[in-house]
Amino acid sequence: MRVWTFAKFIRQILKAGPADLDWIQSQGLLAVKLAQIFALRSDIIPVEKCRQLQQLYQHASSIPSESVFENLETRAPEGFFDAFEEIDKIPIAAASVGQVHRARLKTGEDVVIKVIKAQNEKAFRRDVRRMRRWLRIFLIFMPKLRKVGNPVALLNHVADYTTRELDLRNEISGADELKKIQLEIDDTFQMHRLRFPKYYRELSNHHVLVSEFIRGDSLEDGIDAGSLSWSTLLDLFRIHGAYLFGIGTFHGYLHPGNCIIDDDGMFVFIDNGAICHAPKHVSSSLFRFFEHLSNSDYDDAFQSLLGLSEEDLDELRKERYMSKMHQIYHDFEMRSIGEQSLTQIMMKTVRCAVEEAGAVFGEEAFPIIRALMYLDGLVIRTHPDVKLILSMSPYLEEFRTCLSIPEPYPPYKN
């Protein structure tokens, strides 16, 4: 990304009014990934702009079919085509990193083939090098960014997880990691409704991934059909929440298209390459925030976020912080999620904690917040009359009882 392109990108992000999403996508993978990060940064840009940028999580252009087969011919394992009876030319899904085609093996098994977009990897690494230079300059004009994640460190984080996404073998290792955790905690916390796809390792490599075709409907399909029950969403929260808060290792990109409910009623997590690892002080501080919030213990909830602060607050500043948080959460327990979305209130919470309490929401915290935003979006679109946080209370209690959640500590203080 050259300097004038970078300047135009920043203008798209910071200007009043909606960004040109088509233009952002045309600038390549790094621009899309950075815009997705800004979609969580209500402390920098307006909430309405954040919501618009969140569209980039689920919409991407596809590769022409001729290019897909060229990619497979040059990048797939040797003898790849010999294993297939047919491969559909039209993709069934497309994302910023790659796209997915349905196929059938000569053994009769229905599978899907995920293919990395060939132009992405080289251009992405080039753009990261250029962006590092320009972000250092950007810091001079936006010093507040140091409080919500140093942008150079954030860029390194984006570069790291996107590079992992560009190596499709990480989808297999990511699923293996989550499956191992599932088995390790099975004695105290069962996740019997969760499974992962079967992967065909011999047909997969850095650029190509072959996995079973899951017969069932994605959560997105369930939303469109109006078939997602509240009990189903609570079961999903129980599973995903255990990884988020109890373990701190979790699927970092579980939007409604990346979870399928198969014909046996099992949750199947797909696109497992973006596994996130939250530091214990981050996951435990956020866990206790939501635990206290679910019990309407507001003072304790707001105090929990101080575990993310790098400053010792004097009484006056602490009182101002607590007062503003109480304003944000006024009548919170009385409002349904349709009346007050978790996404909107979390954006206000982050802004208040950063500005009034010196909290540091670095790049480690935002995958958790993003995961909660996906859950929030699911509930708003399916059951807007429920009170989400209050409904979470028994599951948060189960996490505390069955999983080892350490006490938070202020990591920045001596």
Contacts in CASP RR format, 6 or more apart in sequence:
PFRMAT RR
TARGET T0000
AUTHOR 0000-0000-0000
METHOD contacts of the structure
MODEL  1
MRVWTFAKFIRQILKAGPADLDWIQSQGLLAVKLAQIFALRSDIIPVEKC
RQLQQLYQHASSIPSESVFENLETRAPEGFFDAFEEIDKIPIAAASVGQV
HRARLKTGEDVVIKVIKAQNEKAFRRDVRRMRRWLRIFLIFMPKLRKVGN
PVALLNHVADYTTRELDLRNEISGADELKKIQLEIDDTFQMHRLRFPKYY
RELSNHHVLVSEFIRGDSLEDGIDAGSLSWSTLLDLFRIHGAYLFGIGTF
HGYLHPGNCIIDDDGMFVFIDNGAICHAPKHVSSSLFRFFEHLSNSDYDD
AFQSLLGLSEEDLDELRKERYMSKMHQIYHDFEMRSIGEQSLTQIMMKTV
RCAVEEAGAVFGEEAFPIIRALMYLDGLVIRTHPDVKLILSMSPYLEEFR
TCLSIPEPYPPYKN
1 9 0 8 1.000
1 27 0 8 1.000
1 30 0 8 1.000
1 31 0 8 1.000
1 127 0 8 1.000
1 130 0 8 1.000
1 131 0 8 1.000
1 134 0 8 1.000
2 130 0 8 1.000
3 130 0 8 1.000
3 134 0 8 1.000
5 27 0 8 1.000
6 130 0 8 1.000
6 131 0 8 1.000
6 134 0 8 1.000
9 24 0 8 1.000
9 27 0 8 1.000
9 31 0 8 1.000
9 34 0 8 1.000
9 35 0 8 1.000
10 138 0 8 1.000
12 19 0 8 1.000
12 20 0 8 1.000
12 23 0 8 1.000
12 24 0 8 1.000
12 35 0 8 1.000
13 19 0 8 1.000
13 35 0 8 1.000
13 38 0 8 1.000
13 45 0 8 1.000
13 49 0 8 1.000
13 53 0 8 1.000
14 44 0 8 1.000
14 45 0 8 1.000
17 48 0 8 1.000
17 49 0 8 1.000
18 49 0 8 1.000
18 52 0 8 1.000
19 35 0 8 1.000
19 49 0 8 1.000
19 52 0 8 1.000
19 53 0 8 1.000
21 52 0 8 1.000
21 53 0 8 1.000
21 55 0 8 1.000
21 56 0 8 1.000
21 59 0 8 1.000
24 31 0 8 1.000
24 32 0 8 1.000
24 35 0 8 1.000
24 56 0 8 1.000
25 31 0 8 1.000
25 32 0 8 1.000
25 56 0 8 1.000
25 60 0 8 1.000
25 61 0 8 1.000
25 96 0 8 1.000
28 120 0 8 1.000
28 123 0 8 1.000
28 124 0 8 1.000
28 127 0 8 1.000
29 96 0 8 1.000
29 97 0 8 1.000
29 117 0 8 1.000
29 120 0 8 1.000
29 123 0 8 1.000
29 124 0 8 1.000
29 127 0 8 1.000
29 162 0 8 1.000
30 123 0 8 1.000
30 124 0 8 1.000
30 127 0 8 1.000
30 128 0 8 1.000
30 131 0 8 1.000
30 158 0 8 1.000
30 162 0 8 1.000
31 127 0 8 1.000
32 56 0 8 1.000
32 60 0 8 1.000
32 96 0 8 1.000
33 96 0 8 1.000
33 158 0 8 1.000
33 162 0 8 1.000
34 131 0 8 1.000
34 155 0 8 1.000
34 158 0 8 1.000
35 53 0 8 1.000
35 56 0 8 1.000
36 53 0 8 1.000
36 54 0 8 1.000
36 56 0 8 1.000
36 57 0 8 1.000
37 154 0 8 1.000
37 158 0 8 1.000
37 366 0 8 1.000
38 44 0 8 1.000
38 45 0 8 1.000
38 50 0 8 1.000
38 53 0 8 1.000
39 50 0 8 1.000
39 51 0 8 1.000
39 53 0 8 1.000
39 54 0 8 1.000
39 56 0 8 1.000
39 57 0 8 1.000
40 50 0 8 1.000
40 366 0 8 1.000
40 369 0 8 1.000
40 370 0 8 1.000
40 373 0 8 1.000
41 50 0 8 1.000
41 148 0 8 1.000
42 50 0 8 1.000
42 347 0 8 1.000
42 348 0 8 1.000
42 350 0 8 1.000
42 351 0 8 1.000
43 144 0 8 1.000
43 147 0 8 1.000
43 148 0 8 1.000
43 347 0 8 1.000
43 350 0 8 1.000
43 351 0 8 1.000
43 354 0 8 1.000
43 355 0 8 1.000
43 361 0 8 1.000
44 142 0 8 1.000
44 144 0 8 1.000
44 145 0 8 1.000
44 148 0 8 1.000
47 344 0 8 1.000
47 347 0 8 1.000
50 347 0 8 1.000
51 343 0 8 1.000
54 373 0 8 1.000
56 96 0 8 1.000
57 255 0 8 1.000
58 255 0 8 1.000
58 256 0 8 1.000
58 257 0 8 1.000
60 94 0 8 1.000
60 95 0 8 1.000
60 96 0 8 1.000
60 98 0 8 1.000
60 99 0 8 1.000
61 94 0 8 1.000
62 91 0 8 1.000
62 94 0 8 1.000
62 99 0 8 1.000
63 71 0 8 1.000
63 91 0 8 1.000
63 94 0 8 1.000
63 98 0 8 1.000
63 99 0 8 1.000
63 115 0 8 1.000
63 117 0 8 1.000
65 89 0 8 1.000
65 90 0 8 1.000
67 118 0 8 1.000
68 89 0 8 1.000
68 91 0 8 1.000
68 99 0 8 1.000
68 101 0 8 1.000
68 115 0 8 1.000
69 87 0 8 1.000
69 89 0 8 1.000
70 118 0 8 1.000
71 115 0 8 1.000
71 116 0 8 1.000
71 117 0 8 1.000
71 118 0 8 1.000
71 207 0 8 1.000
71 208 0 8 1.000
72 80 0 8 1.000
72 81 0 8 1.000
72 87 0 8 1.000
72 113 0 8 1.000
72 115 0 8 1.000
72 208 0 8 1.000
73 81 0 8 1.000
75 116 0 8 1.000
75 118 0 8 1.000
75 205 0 8 1.000
75 206 0 8 1.000
75 207 0 8 1.000
75 208 0 8 1.000
76 203 0 8 1.000
76 205 0 8 1.000
76 207 0 8 1.000
76 208 0 8 1.000
77 202 0 8 1.000
77 203 0 8 1.000
77 204 0 8 1.000
77 205 0 8 1.000
77 208 0 8 1.000
80 203 0 8 1.000
80 208 0 8 1.000
82 106 0 8 1.000
83 105 0 8 1.000
83 106 0 8 1.000
83 203 0 8 1.000
84 103 0 8 1.000
84 104 0 8 1.000
84 105 0 8 1.000
84 106 0 8 1.000
85 104 0 8 1.000
85 105 0 8 1.000
85 106 0 8 1.000
85 108 0 8 1.000
86 103 0 8 1.000
86 104 0 8 1.000
87 101 0 8 1.000
87 102 0 8 1.000
87 103 0 8 1.000
87 113 0 8 1.000
88 101 0 8 1.000
88 102 0 8 1.000
88 103 0 8 1.000
89 101 0 8 1.000
90 101 0 8 1.000
91 99 0 8 1.000
91 100 0 8 1.000
91 101 0 8 1.000
92 100 0 8 1.000
92 101 0 8 1.000
92 102 0 8 1.000
92 112 0 8 1.000
93 99 0 8 1.000
93 100 0 8 1.000
93 257 0 8 1.000
94 100 0 8 1.000
95 271 0 8 1.000
97 116 0 8 1.000
97 117 0 8 1.000
97 120 0 8 1.000
97 162 0 8 1.000
97 165 0 8 1.000
97 166 0 8 1.000
98 114 0 8 1.000
98 115 0 8 1.000
98 116 0 8 1.000
98 117 0 8 1.000
98 120 0 8 1.000
99 114 0 8 1.000
99 115 0 8 1.000
99 117 0 8 1.000
100 112 0 8 1.000
100 113 0 8 1.000
100 114 0 8 1.000
100 115 0 8 1.000
101 112 0 8 1.000
101 113 0 8 1.000
101 115 0 8 1.000
102 110 0 8 1.000
102 111 0 8 1.000
102 112 0 8 1.000
102 113 0 8 1.000
102 213 0 8 1.000
103 110 0 8 1.000
103 111 0 8 1.000
103 112 0 8 1.000
103 113 0 8 1.000
103 210 0 8 1.000
104 110 0 8 1.000
104 111 0 8 1.000
105 111 0 8 1.000
105 200 0 8 1.000
109 212 0 8 1.000
110 212 0 8 1.000
110 213 0 8 1.000
111 200 0 8 1.000
111 210 0 8 1.000
111 211 0 8 1.000
111 212 0 8 1.000
111 213 0 8 1.000
112 210 0 8 1.000
112 211 0 8 1.000
112 212 0 8 1.000
112 213 0 8 1.000
113 208 0 8 1.000
113 209 0 8 1.000
113 210 0 8 1.000
114 168 0 8 1.000
114 171 0 8 1.000
114 208 0 8 1.000
114 209 0 8 1.000
114 210 0 8 1.000
114 211 0 8 1.000
115 207 0 8 1.000
115 208 0 8 1.000
116 166 0 8 1.000
116 168 0 8 1.000
116 206 0 8 1.000
116 207 0 8 1.000
116 208 0 8 1.000
118 207 0 8 1.000
120 166 0 8 1.000
121 166 0 8 1.000
124 159 0 8 1.000
124 162 0 8 1.000
124 163 0 8 1.000
124 166 0 8 1.000
125 163 0 8 1.000
128 155 0 8 1.000
128 159 0 8 1.000
131 155 0 8 1.000
132 152 0 8 1.000
132 155 0 8 1.000
135 151 0 8 1.000
135 152 0 8 1.000
135 155 0 8 1.000
136 152 0 8 1.000
138 145 0 8 1.000
138 151 0 8 1.000
139 145 0 8 1.000
139 146 0 8 1.000
139 150 0 8 1.000
139 151 0 8 1.000
139 152 0 8 1.000
142 151 0 8 1.000
144 354 0 8 1.000
145 151 0 8 1.000
147 354 0 8 1.000
147 358 0 8 1.000
147 359 0 8 1.000
147 360 0 8 1.000
147 361 0 8 1.000
148 350 0 8 1.000
148 354 0 8 1.000
148 360 0 8 1.000
148 361 0 8 1.000
148 362 0 8 1.000
149 360 0 8 1.000
149 361 0 8 1.000
149 362 0 8 1.000
149 363 0 8 1.000
150 362 0 8 1.000
153 362 0 8 1.000
153 363 0 8 1.000
154 362 0 8 1.000
154 363 0 8 1.000
157 363 0 8 1.000
161 274 0 8 1.000
161 276 0 8 1.000
164 170 0 8 1.000
164 273 0 8 1.000
164 274 0 8 1.000
165 273 0 8 1.000
165 274 0 8 1.000
167 206 0 8 1.000
168 204 0 8 1.000
168 205 0 8 1.000
168 206 0 8 1.000
168 207 0 8 1.000
168 208 0 8 1.000
168 209 0 8 1.000
168 273 0 8 1.000
169 204 0 8 1.000
169 205 0 8 1.000
169 206 0 8 1.000
169 209 0 8 1.000
170 273 0 8 1.000
170 275 0 8 1.000
171 199 0 8 1.000
171 209 0 8 1.000
171 211 0 8 1.000
171 271 0 8 1.000
171 272 0 8 1.000
171 273 0 8 1.000
172 199 0 8 1.000
172 201 0 8 1.000
172 204 0 8 1.000
172 209 0 8 1.000
172 272 0 8 1.000
173 273 0 8 1.000
174 272 0 8 1.000
174 273 0 8 1.000
174 275 0 8 1.000
175 196 0 8 1.000
175 197 0 8 1.000
175 199 0 8 1.000
175 269 0 8 1.000
175 272 0 8 1.000
177 249 0 8 1.000
177 275 0 8 1.000
178 196 0 8 1.000
178 243 0 8 1.000
178 249 0 8 1.000
178 250 0 8 1.000
178 251 0 8 1.000
178 269 0 8 1.000
178 272 0 8 1.000
178 275 0 8 1.000
179 196 0 8 1.000
181 243 0 8 1.000
181 247 0 8 1.000
181 249 0 8 1.000
182 191 0 8 1.000
182 194 0 8 1.000
185 191 0 8 1.000
185 242 0 8 1.000
185 247 0 8 1.000
185 402 0 8 1.000
185 403 0 8 1.000
188 402 0 8 1.000
188 403 0 8 1.000
189 242 0 8 1.000
189 398 0 8 1.000
189 402 0 8 1.000
189 403 0 8 1.000
191 239 0 8 1.000
191 242 0 8 1.000
193 235 0 8 1.000
193 239 0 8 1.000
193 265 0 8 1.000
193 266 0 8 1.000
193 267 0 8 1.000
194 239 0 8 1.000
194 266 0 8 1.000
194 267 0 8 1.000
194 268 0 8 1.000
194 269 0 8 1.000
195 262 0 8 1.000
195 266 0 8 1.000
195 267 0 8 1.000
195 268 0 8 1.000
196 268 0 8 1.000
196 269 0 8 1.000
196 272 0 8 1.000
197 211 0 8 1.000
197 212 0 8 1.000
197 214 0 8 1.000
197 268 0 8 1.000
197 270 0 8 1.000
198 211 0 8 1.000
198 212 0 8 1.000
199 209 0 8 1.000
199 210 0 8 1.000
199 211 0 8 1.000
199 212 0 8 1.000
200 210 0 8 1.000
200 211 0 8 1.000
203 210 0 8 1.000
204 210 0 8 1.000
211 270 0 8 1.000
214 260 0 8 1.000
214 262 0 8 1.000
214 268 0 8 1.000
214 270 0 8 1.000
215 262 0 8 1.000
215 263 0 8 1.000
216 260 0 8 1.000
216 261 0 8 1.000
216 262 0 8 1.000
216 263 0 8 1.000
217 225 0 8 1.000
217 227 0 8 1.000
217 260 0 8 1.000
217 261 0 8 1.000
218 256 0 8 1.000
218 257 0 8 1.000
218 258 0 8 1.000
218 259 0 8 1.000
218 260 0 8 1.000
218 261 0 8 1.000
219 228 0 8 1.000
219 236 0 8 1.000
219 256 0 8 1.000
219 257 0 8 1.000
219 259 0 8 1.000
219 260 0 8 1.000
219 261 0 8 1.000
219 378 0 8 1.000
220 256 0 8 1.000
220 257 0 8 1.000
222 228 0 8 1.000
222 261 0 8 1.000
223 256 0 8 1.000
223 378 0 8 1.000
223 381 0 8 1.000
223 382 0 8 1.000
226 382 0 8 1.000
228 378 0 8 1.000
228 382 0 8 1.000
230 382 0 8 1.000
230 383 0 8 1.000
230 386 0 8 1.000
232 261 0 8 1.000
233 375 0 8 1.000
233 378 0 8 1.000
233 379 0 8 1.000
233 382 0 8 1.000
233 383 0 8 1.000
234 391 0 8 1.000
234 395 0 8 1.000
235 267 0 8 1.000
236 259 0 8 1.000
236 267 0 8 1.000
236 375 0 8 1.000
237 375 0 8 1.000
237 392 0 8 1.000
237 395 0 8 1.000
238 395 0 8 1.000
238 398 0 8 1.000
239 267 0 8 1.000
240 250 0 8 1.000
240 251 0 8 1.000
240 254 0 8 1.000
240 371 0 8 1.000
240 375 0 8 1.000
241 250 0 8 1.000
241 395 0 8 1.000
241 399 0 8 1.000
242 399 0 8 1.000
242 403 0 8 1.000
243 249 0 8 1.000
243 250 0 8 1.000
243 251 0 8 1.000
244 250 0 8 1.000
244 278 0 8 1.000
244 283 0 8 1.000
244 368 0 8 1.000
244 371 0 8 1.000
244 372 0 8 1.000
245 283 0 8 1.000
245 284 0 8 1.000
245 286 0 8 1.000
245 287 0 8 1.000
245 290 0 8 1.000
245 396 0 8 1.000
245 399 0 8 1.000
245 403 0 8 1.000
245 405 0 8 1.000
246 283 0 8 1.000
246 287 0 8 1.000
246 399 0 8 1.000
246 403 0 8 1.000
246 404 0 8 1.000
246 405 0 8 1.000
247 403 0 8 1.000
248 276 0 8 1.000
248 277 0 8 1.000
248 278 0 8 1.000
248 280 0 8 1.000
248 283 0 8 1.000
249 275 0 8 1.000
249 276 0 8 1.000
249 277 0 8 1.000
249 278 0 8 1.000
250 275 0 8 1.000
250 276 0 8 1.000
250 278 0 8 1.000
250 367 0 8 1.000
250 368 0 8 1.000
250 371 0 8 1.000
251 258 0 8 1.000
251 269 0 8 1.000
251 272 0 8 1.000
251 274 0 8 1.000
251 275 0 8 1.000
251 276 0 8 1.000
251 371 0 8 1.000
252 274 0 8 1.000
252 275 0 8 1.000
252 276 0 8 1.000
252 367 0 8 1.000
252 370 0 8 1.000
252 371 0 8 1.000
253 271 0 8 1.000
253 273 0 8 1.000
253 274 0 8 1.000
254 269 0 8 1.000
254 371 0 8 1.000
254 374 0 8 1.000
255 374 0 8 1.000
256 374 0 8 1.000
256 378 0 8 1.000
257 270 0 8 1.000
258 269 0 8 1.000
258 270 0 8 1.000
258 271 0 8 1.000
259 267 0 8 1.000
259 268 0 8 1.000
259 269 0 8 1.000
259 270 0 8 1.000
260 267 0 8 1.000
260 268 0 8 1.000
260 270 0 8 1.000
261 267 0 8 1.000
261 268 0 8 1.000
262 268 0 8 1.000
276 367 0 8 1.000
276 368 0 8 1.000
278 364 0 8 1.000
278 365 0 8 1.000
278 367 0 8 1.000
278 368 0 8 1.000
279 364 0 8 1.000
279 411 0 8 1.000
280 406 0 8 1.000
280 408 0 8 1.000
281 307 0 8 1.000
281 308 0 8 1.000
281 408 0 8 1.000
281 409 0 8 1.000
281 410 0 8 1.000
281 411 0 8 1.000
282 308 0 8 1.000
282 364 0 8 1.000
282 365 0 8 1.000
282 368 0 8 1.000
283 368 0 8 1.000
283 405 0 8 1.000
284 405 0 8 1.000
284 406 0 8 1.000
284 407 0 8 1.000
284 408 0 8 1.000
285 304 0 8 1.000
285 305 0 8 1.000
285 307 0 8 1.000
285 308 0 8 1.000
285 408 0 8 1.000
286 304 0 8 1.000
286 365 0 8 1.000
286 368 0 8 1.000
287 396 0 8 1.000
287 399 0 8 1.000
287 405 0 8 1.000
288 300 0 8 1.000
288 301 0 8 1.000
288 304 0 8 1.000
288 408 0 8 1.000
289 301 0 8 1.000
289 302 0 8 1.000
289 304 0 8 1.000
289 305 0 8 1.000
290 301 0 8 1.000
290 389 0 8 1.000
290 392 0 8 1.000
290 396 0 8 1.000
291 301 0 8 1.000
291 393 0 8 1.000
291 396 0 8 1.000
291 397 0 8 1.000
291 400 0 8 1.000
292 298 0 8 1.000
292 300 0 8 1.000
292 301 0 8 1.000
292 304 0 8 1.000
293 301 0 8 1.000
293 329 0 8 1.000
293 332 0 8 1.000
293 389 0 8 1.000
294 389 0 8 1.000
294 390 0 8 1.000
294 392 0 8 1.000
294 393 0 8 1.000
294 396 0 8 1.000
295 393 0 8 1.000
296 333 0 8 1.000
298 325 0 8 1.000
298 326 0 8 1.000
298 329 0 8 1.000
298 332 0 8 1.000
299 322 0 8 1.000
301 329 0 8 1.000
302 321 0 8 1.000
302 322 0 8 1.000
302 325 0 8 1.000
302 326 0 8 1.000
304 408 0 8 1.000
305 349 0 8 1.000
305 353 0 8 1.000
305 357 0 8 1.000
305 359 0 8 1.000
306 313 0 8 1.000
306 357 0 8 1.000
306 359 0 8 1.000
306 410 0 8 1.000
307 359 0 8 1.000
307 408 0 8 1.000
307 409 0 8 1.000
307 410 0 8 1.000
307 411 0 8 1.000
308 353 0 8 1.000
308 359 0 8 1.000
308 360 0 8 1.000
308 361 0 8 1.000
308 365 0 8 1.000
308 410 0 8 1.000
309 353 0 8 1.000
309 357 0 8 1.000
309 358 0 8 1.000
309 359 0 8 1.000
309 360 0 8 1.000
309 410 0 8 1.000
309 412 0 8 1.000
310 358 0 8 1.000
310 359 0 8 1.000
310 360 0 8 1.000
310 410 0 8 1.000
310 412 0 8 1.000
310 413 0 8 1.000
311 357 0 8 1.000
311 358 0 8 1.000
312 413 0 8 1.000
313 321 0 8 1.000
313 357 0 8 1.000
313 358 0 8 1.000
317 356 0 8 1.000
317 357 0 8 1.000
318 357 0 8 1.000
320 356 0 8 1.000
321 352 0 8 1.000
321 353 0 8 1.000
321 356 0 8 1.000
321 357 0 8 1.000
324 352 0 8 1.000
324 356 0 8 1.000
325 349 0 8 1.000
325 352 0 8 1.000
325 353 0 8 1.000
328 345 0 8 1.000
328 348 0 8 1.000
328 349 0 8 1.000
328 352 0 8 1.000
329 345 0 8 1.000
332 340 0 8 1.000
332 345 0 8 1.000
332 389 0 8 1.000
333 387 0 8 1.000
333 390 0 8 1.000
335 387 0 8 1.000
336 384 0 8 1.000
336 385 0 8 1.000
336 386 0 8 1.000
336 387 0 8 1.000
337 376 0 8 1.000
337 379 0 8 1.000
337 380 0 8 1.000
337 383 0 8 1.000
337 384 0 8 1.000
337 386 0 8 1.000
337 387 0 8 1.000
337 388 0 8 1.000
338 380 0 8 1.000
338 384 0 8 1.000
338 385 0 8 1.000
341 376 0 8 1.000
341 377 0 8 1.000
341 380 0 8 1.000
342 372 0 8 1.000
342 373 0 8 1.000
342 375 0 8 1.000
342 376 0 8 1.000
342 379 0 8 1.000
342 388 0 8 1.000
342 389 0 8 1.000
343 372 0 8 1.000
343 373 0 8 1.000
343 376 0 8 1.000
343 377 0 8 1.000
346 369 0 8 1.000
346 372 0 8 1.000
346 373 0 8 1.000
346 376 0 8 1.000
350 359 0 8 1.000
350 361 0 8 1.000
350 369 0 8 1.000
353 359 0 8 1.000
353 361 0 8 1.000
354 360 0 8 1.000
354 361 0 8 1.000
360 412 0 8 1.000
361 369 0 8 1.000
375 388 0 8 1.000
376 388 0 8 1.000
379 386 0 8 1.000
379 388 0 8 1.000
399 405 0 8 1.000
END
